[in-house]
């Protein structure tokens, strides 16, 4: 039981840190610990080498345009390893800017194209209206609701071959046009939801942990975590229509 | 005598004993000839004004001693003087700044000769008895009349302070009628809720007719004229001609001697701007401090004290620290967890002025509270998000007491904590406004 260990790579925590996305990492840490799983977190910054063989979970959050330019450039140097990790079914949780950069490009207001790592067949174009507010959506895979807060001007369009993460019940989602939110590919989760996402969507946090364990041939310990606050906070957020 | 009580950190006790033994002890202190004594009195804002003034004068390279926040009775004043003097009672300071309780002022000024007395304001909260305010005004008047040569610094916007009956030299501070134009014209951010303070009925101190206000800046503080005898606000020497406030700081212009000067302070709220204005007026009156030194003092004040505000909660003090963003919150937590017997109440709203997105809670280092073993009270519209944040900061769920209703949370908290504990309330902006609207903060000026 004590030899359950997972390795998480937290990419660019210093640059992509203004939307509270670190709460996702805190949630994974807490829920792993509650089940006797060691989750080791390594932070990866600009210019740092990424040991792709080591990591079971990758996390990338969102930031502002200026930071995202730096991240976009740096990701090009890590592109090959990241793409093969995705193809190898390593778990990825990416939010907002991190999500956008998994695709082909992000075209900003002034027409600049920030290069993505082209792991997924999607692209993002800055829209004229910023999409800000609480989001309620339904995860396609599980039928369970997801709650969060979106704050983006980028409109993301998925290729037909890609499946979204969720159907939007309230809010904008990927582009405020097609009614879908995020992307779901192999073990990749891409989303616009901050909040942070995982604390109030503990079912998704647990799914990520379970997938990471299963990929290593390990089983999720059958231990219940007390979810009282999580459920209440989720229910509260479901009602927020602003 | 003094040497015996030259001890410890206590803010009142040594002075109490000393006074018991020798009633006019205060006369035994020996001052440098050049040292100046400044007294700050009034119903509200004494501590903050004293703190800001001390910082400005320190930033100007002066040696300063002042009494601890709230220790403003004779015993607290003696204690402060004891701790600042050598064993012979010599006080080697350029400035002695004392916040003085209104009733203590006459006692103190009968024994020492202050160079300057500042009167901040006369506020009456709704629960007070009728007539009490006039008693307070008379006490201060008596305190002033003991010394004809003392300069007065008075709040021109408070009619009772401005027209205190005395022949002493007077310097006035106040707001320009248009000062708030920049602050409140942004309708969407809810800042104009500051103006929703309880109304006070204000009458002319000369003829008793009602006053007509061209503008009110805070409760009864404003630019006024008597409808009967024509009395009007005195000409203001230190005038806030414009101010703007964001969620963290107040930026303001003060016009004096015909020049406009910009400053900013990391405090919000019109009440704090009055405190800063009073402190600057005193500093400029008693010293040749430069604007750069004033600004330096204002900045050091915010770093030392955070944005703390002392309030009265059903006869016991509590402190309010506005929280808004991760950095500020982390700083507040770092400071407050150093205080023994601190208890916490956190109120999180997500109204427009707070920011609709509560994600920021996850960037603040609430894990600083993980060694706190007492119950933590959580309130506000997004109390559950806050509760969850604490849970994931390794705070035991059983310690987290959630109740979205701010009024009942504060009532419960102030009932539950013991006498030797201090309650620290950490609200977001609109949670703070809500507390004020509901009269939970009896005196947050």
Boltz contact constraints between the chains, C-beta under 6 A:
constraints:
  - contact:
      token1: [A, 19]
      token2: [B, 359]
      max_distance: 6.0
  - contact:
      token1: [A, 20]
      token2: [B, 359]
      max_distance: 6.0
  - contact:
      token1: [A, 20]
      token2: [B, 360]
      max_distance: 6.0
  - contact:
      token1: [A, 20]
      token2: [B, 362]
      max_distance: 6.0
  - contact:
      token1: [A, 20]
      token2: [B, 363]
      max_distance: 6.0
  - contact:
      token1: [A, 22]
      token2: [B, 362]
      max_distance: 6.0
  - contact:
      token1: [A, 23]
      token2: [B, 362]
      max_distance: 6.0
  - contact:
      token1: [A, 26]
      token2: [B, 392]
      max_distance: 6.0
  - contact:
      token1: [A, 27]
      token2: [B, 392]
      max_distance: 6.0
  - contact:
      token1: [A, 30]
      token2: [B, 392]
      max_distance: 6.0
  - contact:
      token1: [A, 149]
      token2: [B, 357]
      max_distance: 6.0
  - contact:
      token1: [A, 149]
      token2: [B, 359]
      max_distance: 6.0
  - contact:
      token1: [A, 194]
      token2: [B, 359]
      max_distance: 6.0
  - contact:
      token1: [A, 195]
      token2: [B, 359]
      max_distance: 6.0
  - contact:
      token1: [A, 196]
      token2: [B, 362]
      max_distance: 6.0
  - contact:
      token1: [A, 199]
      token2: [B, 388]
      max_distance: 6.0
  - contact:
      token1: [A, 229]
      token2: [B, 387]
      max_distance: 6.0
  - contact:
      token1: [A, 229]
      token2: [B, 388]
      max_distance: 6.0
  - contact:
      token1: [A, 229]
      token2: [B, 391]
      max_distance: 6.0
  - contact:
      token1: [A, 232]
      token2: [B, 384]
      max_distance: 6.0
  - contact:
      token1: [A, 233]
      token2: [B, 384]
      max_distance: 6.0
  - contact:
      token1: [A, 233]
      token2: [B, 385]
      max_distance: 6.0
  - contact:
      token1: [A, 233]
      token2: [B, 388]
      max_distance: 6.0
  - contact:
      token1: [A, 236]
      token2: [B, 384]
      max_distance: 6.0
